[in-house]
């Protein structure tokens, strides 16, 4: 990879200028006002791939925004890496909280990024990280050092749920055939502490409704005589966890995949200060399931959280009513091998069973997602670990993420492929928030690391370490 790395070093300014131009396009998939800009971005990605040396570049139509596909098959006997990313971005609101316009990229130093960071919507999520793969591919092609086959699948609807991605994958299974999927839409612990995301939690999301009397009632005339739906809802939610913060839904933990001591020890290598954690959140104590560390509670254990609760009068001043209805939105983060459909059904059955006389309850399931895990002894993980060790100078920490990326489970279910989540962002990069940014160190480090992943994946694959 000597010539590839030299090409990267010689072209850093060009790569950055190209990213700046890409970030100027407001490819906001959630807002139809920006349809023209989203479509333009897809065309720009296709042009970059063609220029980099990809074959069969196509902007593939869907019922929504297109998916950009490209490939470079150098030898059918070599392994194939399928790169996934997305070119759409979140809305920039609230605009007034940005220190510079969200689609006028600005490069400036920060405490965490003393060498500079690029401030713009999509800088980290995911244009900057997706673009690293195109530039790494360009460098390998220009240096004639591409060690295995590569396919690209870059979508434009990730920020609105990837509604059409599943249809595209099912219709193009042969076209997308590969040995591993490589994604950079996650992050590292710190610039001096590399890490690889090895697991994602799944999700079951429901809305509940508790109905009491047929109308709001005067709390003086009826208080103490009829069930108050808000009181009842709070009691029911409180019954969902015991004093050790374990979820009480019968069968909830039945399918939880045990974590090996080896992986827990590897995860424990990640630096973590509970005092700093509490200080950053302005809390005086952490709360969670007994028997697990704070980091483990936020990654390898399932959770139950109320995301919103409402009912009755919430306006200015006082209004003494017993409300007719109370509502809550509830999310349950899941771990391998929990099924969102099964957990949703278990929740509904339990919630209905603990409803007292005097109220009626309704459970409305919303979206969900499967959990996913990449074994740390797989060829993909080993290649990513070796690549990061090559460029960071230290072995990365395997890290289970508390969040959910439903497409990872979709890839495994439809294509039968594991995904390597080799991201380079930081938690402080403010993705989805005002002043999103991406460190130049991280951008360049990603471009430098990705070619080594290809090299080491070819080697690991040849050893049969899959």
Secondary structure, 3 states (H helix, E strand, C coil): CHHHHHHHHHCHHHHHHHHHHHHCCCCECCCHHHHHHHHHHHHHHHHHHHHHCCEEEEEECCCCCCEEEEEECCCCCCCEEEEEEECCECCCCCHHHCCCCCCCCEEECCCCCCCCEEECCCCCCCHHHHHHHHHHHHHHHHCCCCCCEEEEEEECCHHHCCCCHHHHHHHCCCCCCCCEEEECCCECCECCECEEEEEECEEEEEEEEEECCCCCEEHHHHCCCCCCHHHHHHHHHHCCECCCCCECCCCCCCCCCCCCHHHHHHHCCCCCCHHHHHHHHCCCCCCCCCCCCHHHHCCCCCCCEEEEEEECCCCCCCCCEECCEEEEEEEEEECCCCCHHHHHHHHHHHHHHCCCCCCEEEEEEEEEECCEECCCCCHHHHHHHHHHHHHHCCCCEEEEECCCCHHHHHHHHHHCCCEEECCCECHHHCCCCCCCEEEHHHHHHHHHHHHHHHHHHHHHHHCCCC
